């Protein structure tokens, strides 16, 4: 079973390889004109599969 490590701190949850989560949050906050992509639940589940490659 694959185990993925996440950390929770004052910035919320972050993947263990994220060295500076506050810098990421600051950068996101500085770009308010950029919307998040509206992924569907199905798209996220498919993208989470091992060896997933998006097809055009």
TARA-V255129 format. One record per helix or strand. SS is the DSSP state (a for helix, b for strand). FROM is the first residue (numbers start at 1). TO is the last residue. If there is no record, write none. Layout:
ss;from;to
SS;FROM;TO
SS;FROM;TO
//
This chain:
ss;from;to
b;6;9
b;12;15
a;21;30
a;41;47
//
